[in-house]
């Protein structure tokens, strides 16, 4: 007997997209200089360009846009504040969301300055249900230090000129952080038992610029010139650190499983 008027449901209706949502809170405002006294001040006039934030927020959003690649999240949401993120979460009942809250700054090291990005990752599962749970990871990204003296800024203007060394570091950081986020979000739906072995710094043979690191610290993600490591001395954190000697550029970027991430 032939059934008339019935059609087979599309495969996408039978298999709903269960990938997490990525909610991004990019940096807000100008790039500031943090001094050792832990207070933040505007960049010296000689170090400024027509882009007060050096274009970092826009570069990061562009890298994470759905049109840029086949990312492991089904949707990217831009949030401007914690209150904005909360209102967005209220519309995602019983879903999984990875929230990335990003801040950036220049750190004055006395004769050197360092571009530094912090990213708080919050994974929220089963939103607005009795089973809702959250886990947090703090990520700190350090670019190679630039030789510069903030007390005599005109003597070290070149690294801060438009398209100079700082702008190059900002662009690289946006790319690195987007790739790291893709790695982390891709693991959210994977059971811990199925994640690959997480190597240690000793096993990888990596030597980051990190006095607090130990050979037994777990590597989360590795690039030819940078390693992302869970440092035992800094619980709950991942440090993204330049390597002392970069591996060959032909070396493929490696991704490693991490049962505790995120």
HELIX and SHEET records of a PDB file:
HELIX    1   1 UNK A   11  UNK A   14  1                                   4    
HELIX    2   2 UNK A   45  UNK A   47  5                                   3    
HELIX    3   3 UNK A   56  UNK A   64  1                                   9    
HELIX    4   4 UNK A   82  UNK A   89  1                                   8    
HELIX    5   5 UNK A  150  UNK A  156  5                                   7    
HELIX    6   6 UNK A  158  UNK A  160  5                                   3    
HELIX    7   7 UNK A  165  UNK A  188  1                                  24    
HELIX    8   8 UNK A  192  UNK A  194  5                                   3    
HELIX    9   9 UNK A  201  UNK A  204  1                                   4    
SHEET    1   A 5 UNK A  40  UNK A  42  0                                        
SHEET    2   A 5 UNK A  32  UNK A  34 -1                                        
SHEET    3   A 5 UNK A  97  UNK A 108  1                                        
SHEET    4   A 5 UNK A  21  UNK A  25  1                                        
SHEET    5   A 5 UNK A  75  UNK A  78  1                                        
SHEET    1   B 9 UNK A  40  UNK A  42  0                                        
SHEET    2   B 9 UNK A  32  UNK A  34 -1                                        
SHEET    3   B 9 UNK A  97  UNK A 108  1                                        
SHEET    4   B 9 UNK A 112  UNK A 125 -1                                        
SHEET    5   B 9 UNK A 133  UNK A 142 -1                                        
SHEET    6   B 9 UNK A 237  UNK A 242  1                                        
SHEET    7   B 9 UNK A 226  UNK A 230 -1                                        
SHEET    8   B 9 UNK A 218  UNK A 223 -1                                        
SHEET    9   B 9 UNK A 254  UNK A 255 -1                                        
SHEET    1   C 5 UNK A  40  UNK A  42  0                                        
SHEET    2   C 5 UNK A  32  UNK A  34 -1                                        
SHEET    3   C 5 UNK A  97  UNK A 108  1                                        
SHEET    4   C 5 UNK A 112  UNK A 125 -1                                        
SHEET    5   C 5 UNK A 146  UNK A 147 -1                                        
END                                                                             
